[in-house]
Amino acid sequence: MNSTMLLLPLLLPVLTAALAFRRPKEWLLVPLMALEVLLVVYCAVNVSGSVEIPCLPGMPLRLYIDGVGRIFSVLFALMFLLAGVFGFGYLHERLGSYYVFFLLTLSAMLGLCYAGNLLSFYMFYEAMTLLSFPLVLHEGTEESRRAAMKYLGYSLFGAALALFGFFVVSRHTQGAVFVPGGSLSGPVTPLLLAAAMAMLVGFGGKAGMMPLHDWLPTAHPVAPAPASAVLSGVITKGGVLGILRTVYFLFGAEALRGTYVQQATLVLALATVFTGSMLAYKEKVLKKRLAYSTVSQVSYVVFGLLLLNGVGFAGAILQAVFHSVAKVCLFLCAGAFICKTGKTRVDQLDAIGRSMPLPLFCFGVAGLSLIGIPPFAGFVSKWYLAEGSLAAFPGLGWIGAAVLLVSALLTAGYLLPPVSKGFFPGEEVPYQPIPCGWYLSRPLAILAAAALLLGLFPAPLIDWLGGLAAALM
């Protein structure tokens, strides 16, 4: 199929954003966002090959779609659709400016999925940061301005580290093209290893990995809930994609296996998993607690990718997908509580399940998936990550599995109490049913159902990932 079709999913959100600026009406934008999902799915199923646009000498902008791009593009489009629908029930002012940047950010995210070389990826990566910056800034308060500047500063610093790696790698590859198994044209030198480390730390900042993680708990509480949902569930995956392309499509797993780059990144990822869980356990502001949870949970993905084996790779991609579903659901549930009651702290949610049973039920389902309780989706990904750790390091792999287990227990400690106290406060509390409306409730129900169904029927996705992993190792 003609690869120029890949341009359409990038251009439709831009056109929709132009319409949103003048007429931000749900009857216009929701059908166009649904059409975008259909277009992305069509490209994922039918389009192959690449399209090149002249840019730098010997390094054009290159778009193509492979297995990685197919799964992430569909995931991103679906999550943006559900968060976009939710926004019409949550937001009540400045809808035009919000949806303009919301839709342009979607276009940049899809560009990351379709990028066929490092130049294309880096340009879409920077666009993602600049276009999502106004989402954090949307409320216009002094706190949101500080949070937005912090998000921008951390993101640009991480991008600068990645740019250093870009300069080095471009001299050792033909056009820095993404090739399964790696595209280096010579041996791995100390300078190349330093470049790889810089790129992993830089892209890891967007994924919430230490030491560039602190933007998440600052930006998430001040952004509107649907923006927090895509920041946590989708935009962090931009960093994951950067790490994945660097490891498996530029350097290659074999070039990094056993090096200090692999070892240091694994240590950073595990430290982030544990630290993020501990900070989330102690945090009382709900959206900030969920932000620290993202710091922990996305580093599961980084850990799996750096195990450099097929089982760990499958577990990492499964975790990326399942985390997106669960965390978008959790942030939208938090948004429903805030929108209808104004309550932002965990200790204010006692008996909330009596007034808003559906949002709290969906919060509980997504929480169980994030913990890793069967039969929910998160159990499958965490099982594969533990198996991958034990397979990669027969002697010390238990350390990684143990950290994942401790993190799961901490996750239960900070996600289950709001549900138990919300439904069973321990005393009779007067309450009044609070209707949520179609725009708030339907996305929550769809995401909660997905968290269950993906856990009950993961086999097709696992089989497909097994073939993808075999081509990369």
C-alpha atoms as one frame of an Amber mdcrd trajectory, in Angstrom:
protein
   0.000   0.000   0.000   1.232   3.507  -0.815   3.325   4.722   2.098   2.263
   8.347   1.523  -0.930   7.341   3.365   1.125   7.815   6.535   0.880  11.548
   6.019  -2.898  11.521   6.487  -2.934  10.590  10.212  -0.428  13.399  10.778
  -2.419  15.992   8.834  -5.969  15.225  10.020  -5.309  16.339  13.655  -3.790
  19.562  12.285  -6.928  20.211  10.241  -9.111  19.315  13.213  -7.083  21.683
  15.419  -7.749  24.516  12.965 -11.467  23.800  13.191 -11.268  23.518  16.992
  -9.819  26.997  17.277 -12.910  28.539  15.702 -15.595  26.025  16.699 -14.649
  23.758  19.642 -17.903  21.794  19.570 -18.152  18.139  20.527 -20.443  17.316
  17.601 -17.624  18.375  15.272 -14.453  17.280  17.083 -15.491  13.881  18.444
 -16.396  12.435  14.999 -13.120  13.782  13.562 -11.119  12.216  16.411 -12.964
   8.935  15.835 -12.142   9.207  12.127  -8.504   9.707  13.116  -8.568   6.417
  15.041 -10.003   4.610  12.015  -7.348   6.135   9.788  -4.554   5.108  12.156
  -5.905   1.558  12.348  -6.161   1.418   8.563  -2.518   2.480   8.215  -1.464
  -0.028  10.870  -3.139  -2.865   8.984  -2.591  -1.963   5.329   0.350   0.422
   4.869   3.977  -0.599   4.437   7.111   0.971   2.995   8.562   4.410   3.610
   8.275   7.966   2.346  11.178  10.437   2.374  11.127  14.225   2.384  14.430
  16.005   1.597  15.876  17.801   4.602  19.573  17.587   5.550  22.150  16.336
   2.995  22.190  12.556   3.225  19.543  12.563   5.963  15.959  13.147   4.805
  12.865  13.163   6.946  11.764   9.550   6.721   8.378   8.087   7.621   7.684
   4.395   7.755   5.606   1.978   9.791   6.821  -1.225  11.413   5.582  -3.462
  14.203   6.533  -0.971  16.906   4.868   1.904  15.077   1.701  -0.079  14.474
   1.031  -0.918  18.112   1.994   2.466  19.552   0.127   4.506  16.929  -3.128
   2.647  17.567  -2.629   2.916  21.329  -1.937   6.663  21.189  -4.888   7.424
  18.920  -7.313   5.488  21.131  -6.090   7.087  24.365  -6.310  10.568  22.871
  -9.839   9.871  21.637 -11.066   8.776  25.072  -9.305  11.622  26.885 -10.619
  14.031  24.261 -14.211  12.883  24.773 -13.780  13.177  28.544 -12.540  16.739
  28.135 -15.936  17.922  26.904 -17.455  16.951  30.238 -14.546  18.277  32.298
 -13.541  21.577  30.697 -15.820  24.600  30.728 -13.663  27.422  29.391 -10.884
  28.015  26.843 -11.923  24.886  24.983 -10.579  26.202  21.694  -6.997  26.746
  22.843  -6.987  23.476  24.784  -8.122  21.295  21.890  -5.805  23.029  19.424
  -2.728  21.953  21.380  -4.287  18.643  22.388  -4.767  17.668  18.739  -1.413
  19.018  17.588   0.243  16.957  20.328  -1.509  13.869  18.949  -0.055  14.622
  15.504   3.452  14.869  16.988   2.973  11.612  18.919   1.951   9.786  15.754
   4.999  11.271  14.048   7.133   9.566  16.693   5.467   6.256  15.834   6.094
   6.692  12.104   9.625   8.158  12.309  12.000   6.104  10.180  15.292   7.689
  11.183  16.737   9.598  14.107  16.326  13.015  12.492  12.585  12.503  11.992
  12.204  11.111  15.489  14.062  13.989  17.106  12.039  16.640  15.281   8.725
  15.062  16.297  10.087  14.558  19.819  10.818  18.259  20.215   7.451  19.122
  18.670   5.735  16.852  21.209   7.368  18.775  24.062   6.596  22.240  22.718
   3.002  21.401  21.779   2.183  19.681  25.091   3.691  22.564  27.099   0.484
  24.678  26.783  -1.569  21.751  28.146   0.294  22.054  31.450  -0.064  25.836
  31.284  -3.785  25.736  30.488  -5.162  26.865  33.873  -3.097  30.061  33.705
  -2.267  30.181  37.424   1.141  31.002  38.859   1.500  27.384  39.944   0.723
  26.112  36.458   3.251  28.535  34.953   5.987  27.260  37.271   5.037  23.657
  36.551   4.995  24.254  32.795   8.442  25.867  32.879   9.775  22.974  34.917
   8.315  20.508  32.429   9.862  22.442  29.562  13.252  22.738  31.268  13.536
  19.047  32.123  12.324  18.048  28.664  14.768  20.310  26.824  17.678  19.167
  28.969  16.825  15.541  28.227  16.481  16.374  24.538  19.936  18.022  24.630
  21.435  14.792  25.959  19.712  12.899  23.160  21.001  15.452  20.645  24.589
  14.750  21.734  23.964  11.098  21.010  22.407  12.034  17.681  25.566  13.876
  16.608  27.773  10.919  17.523  25.545   8.200  16.084  25.024  10.031  12.785
  28.754   9.687  12.071  28.641   5.911  12.505  25.476   5.084  10.572  24.091
   5.689   7.100  21.535   8.437   7.690  20.816   7.240  11.272  18.086   5.027
   9.783  16.156   2.739  12.122  17.034  -0.859  11.237  15.864  -3.890  13.254
  18.902  -5.198  15.099  20.846  -1.920  14.797  22.323   0.242  12.049  25.890
   0.905  13.280  28.457   0.483  10.532  31.454  -0.366  12.736  32.545  -1.529
  16.192  31.113   0.003  19.351  33.652   2.509  20.675  33.748   4.180  24.121
  32.391   7.362  22.529  29.436   5.452  21.092  28.729   3.916  24.497  28.802
   7.383  26.059  26.383   8.552  23.353  24.083   5.611  24.071  24.119   6.406
  27.795  23.323  10.063  27.134  20.424   9.130  24.853  18.961   6.656  27.329
  19.119   9.155  30.201  17.765  11.933  27.979  14.837   9.953  26.605  14.379
   8.408  30.051  13.608  11.860  31.425  10.451  12.014  29.331   9.613   8.502
  30.533   9.959   9.644  34.148  13.182   7.786  34.899  15.539   9.200  37.525
  17.286  11.609  37.671  15.038  13.624  35.278  11.717  12.512  36.745  10.688
  15.446  38.905   8.584  17.186  36.251   5.809  14.596  36.536   4.639  15.232
  40.141   4.879  18.963  39.482   3.069  19.112  36.133   0.309  16.541  36.635
  -1.568  18.131  39.566  -1.894  21.542  37.865  -2.846  20.344  34.366  -6.514
  19.594  33.546  -7.307  15.946  34.248  -7.614  14.881  30.557  -4.252  16.547
  29.890  -2.745  14.779  32.918  -4.105  11.524  31.517  -2.279  11.888  28.193
   0.850  13.273  29.867   1.049  10.169  32.027  -0.434   7.506  29.807   0.825
   8.631  26.396   3.502  11.330  26.392   5.750   9.379  28.758   5.680   6.670
  26.094   7.445   9.121  23.787  10.486   8.612  26.013   9.919   4.860  25.930
   9.892   4.949  22.124  13.151   6.916  22.156  14.804   4.277  24.345  13.377
   1.440  22.262  14.575   2.922  18.952  18.001   3.702  20.417  18.580   0.244
  21.854  17.044  -2.002  19.205  17.138   0.031  15.989  20.339   2.110  16.239
  22.814   0.276  18.456  21.311  -3.202  18.547  20.836  -5.433  21.573  24.088
  -7.324  20.974  26.162  -4.127  20.965  24.895  -3.077  24.407  24.549  -6.445
  26.130  26.911  -6.681  29.098  28.122  -3.073  28.830  27.956  -0.443  31.561
  25.182   1.214  29.543  22.881  -1.743  30.105  23.904  -2.184  33.728  23.615
   1.485  34.683  20.226   1.893  33.002  18.875  -1.213  34.707  20.003   0.152
  38.081  18.428   3.545  37.350  15.191   1.885  36.249  14.921  -0.299  39.353
  15.801   2.619  41.626  13.045   4.632  39.950  10.540   1.774  40.299  11.123
   1.587  44.047  11.470   5.321  44.733   8.391   6.256  42.719   6.303   3.683
  44.592   7.529   4.915  47.975   6.788   8.545  47.131   3.339   7.631  45.805
   2.603   5.698  49.005   3.348   8.783  51.120   1.563  11.353  48.904  -1.912
  12.595  49.920  -2.888  14.656  46.843  -4.567  12.184  44.475  -3.218  13.416
  41.131   0.263  13.838  42.585   0.073  10.289  43.955  -0.836   9.053  40.489
   2.060  11.057  39.025   4.568   9.385  41.341   2.944   6.090  40.376   3.743
   6.874  36.734   7.364   7.547  37.681   7.471   3.996  39.030   5.346   2.152
  36.505   6.898   3.498  33.294  10.342   2.516  34.575   9.064  -1.072  34.525
   9.033  -0.608  30.744  12.593   0.768  30.672  13.733  -2.153  32.826  12.178
  -4.679  30.458  13.678  -3.082  27.369  17.191  -3.105  28.863  17.029  -6.781
  29.791  17.817  -7.319  26.098  15.977 -10.604  25.765  12.740 -11.576  24.069
  10.739 -12.219  27.235  11.755  -8.883  28.775  10.994  -7.063  25.520   7.505
  -8.583  25.346   6.904  -7.707  28.994   8.039  -4.118  28.383   5.679  -3.541
  25.451   2.819  -5.206  27.302   3.509  -2.968  30.302   3.576   0.118  28.058
   0.159  -0.757  26.616  -1.446  -1.855  29.867  -0.047   1.060  31.831  -1.465
   3.505  29.294  -4.915   1.986  29.609  -4.856   1.856  33.416  -3.243   5.229
  34.045  -5.458   7.145  31.611  -8.418   5.545  33.388  -7.090   6.494  36.850
  -6.446  10.120  35.916  -9.848  10.449  34.282 -11.477   8.979  37.399  -9.587
  11.525  39.501 -10.811  14.180  37.076 -14.413  13.053  37.550 -14.056  13.410
  41.329 -12.527  16.873  40.954 -15.062  18.026  38.375 -18.125  16.952  40.352
 -17.001  17.432  43.984 -13.876  19.612  43.928 -12.064  17.056  46.107  -8.367
  16.647  45.295  -6.954  14.780  48.314  -7.146  11.078  49.045  -8.415  11.685
  52.584 -11.391  13.610  51.179 -12.709  10.656  49.193 -14.287   8.650  52.036
 -17.738   7.435  50.926 -17.274   8.891  47.428 -18.359   5.502  46.087 -21.845
   6.107  47.472 -22.238   9.274  45.379 -20.142   8.296  42.335 -20.054   4.475
  42.179 -19.051   4.114  38.523 -15.919   6.302  38.636 -14.709   4.668  41.853
 -15.423   1.171  40.491 -13.412   1.985  37.349 -10.664   3.439  39.564 -10.559
   0.126  41.433 -10.378  -1.962  38.256  -7.549   0.166  36.844  -5.786   0.034
  40.201  -5.951  -3.761  40.321  -4.453  -3.891  36.837  -1.648  -1.535  37.828
  -0.880  -3.640  40.911  -0.725  -6.769  38.787  -3.632  -8.785  40.212  -4.977
 -11.533  37.912  -7.051 -11.624  35.772  -6.344  -7.959  34.986  -3.912  -6.899
  32.293  -1.066  -5.704  34.516  -0.514  -9.213  35.876   0.516 -10.470  32.433
   3.115  -7.768  31.797   4.647  -8.024  35.265   4.876 -11.798  34.954   6.828
 -11.450  31.720   9.096  -8.777  33.216   9.955 -11.025  36.168  10.569 -13.966
  33.812  12.752 -11.769  31.626  14.812 -10.643  34.625  15.443 -14.212  35.761
  16.336 -15.274  32.197  18.733 -12.366  31.606  20.646 -12.767  34.870  20.308
 -16.320  36.231  22.315 -15.423  39.332  21.037 -11.945  40.155  17.780 -11.761
  38.230  15.862 -12.348  41.442  16.824  -8.820  42.540  14.849  -7.292  39.690
  11.909  -9.621  40.331  12.011  -8.755  44.044  11.971  -5.005  43.366   8.975
  -5.466  41.060   7.187  -7.448  43.782   7.881  -4.844  46.481   6.690  -2.119
  44.130   3.482  -4.074  43.486   2.834  -4.273  47.242   3.408  -0.534  47.596
   1.100   0.065  44.636  -1.602  -1.870  46.438  -0.910   0.261  49.503  -1.568
   3.548  47.726  -4.332   2.568  45.264  -6.615   0.244  47.245  -7.325   2.366
  50.372  -9.178   5.088  48.410 -11.386   2.360  46.924 -12.072   0.564  50.202
 -12.804   3.788  52.103 -14.760   5.143  49.175 -17.166   2.214  49.198 -16.900
   1.244  52.892 -16.132   4.357  54.972 -16.789   2.527  58.261 -19.598   4.793
  59.382 -22.866   6.033  58.005 -22.176   9.095  55.870 -24.936  11.137  54.266
 -24.625  11.222  50.521 -26.420  12.300  47.393 -26.046  10.608  43.983 -23.943
  12.700  41.622 -24.621  12.083  37.917 -21.499  12.094  35.773 -22.964  12.408
  32.316 -22.052  10.671  29.073 -18.768  12.466  28.404 -17.312  11.652  31.813
 -18.631   8.129  32.343 -18.273   6.360  28.979 -14.480   6.720  28.601 -14.029
   5.371  32.149 -16.189   2.322  31.456 -14.379   1.580  28.178 -10.933   1.820
  29.777 -11.895  -0.337  32.766 -13.347  -2.975  30.443 -10.139  -2.899  28.376
  -8.018  -3.457  31.499  -9.983  -6.634  32.172 -10.324  -7.939  28.618  -6.637
  -7.452  27.826  -5.824  -9.524  30.904  -8.287 -12.284  30.002  -7.256 -12.527
  26.335  -3.611 -11.470  26.001  -2.518 -14.371  23.781  -2.857 -12.672  20.339
  -0.804  -9.686  21.478   1.802 -11.903  23.164   2.194 -14.067  20.059   2.618
 -11.014  17.858   5.197  -9.518  20.214   7.124 -12.790  20.222   7.650 -12.512
  16.470   8.635  -8.862  16.760  11.143  -9.612  19.523  12.723 -12.432  17.517
  13.482  -9.995  14.689  15.227  -7.562  17.035  17.425  -9.792  19.188
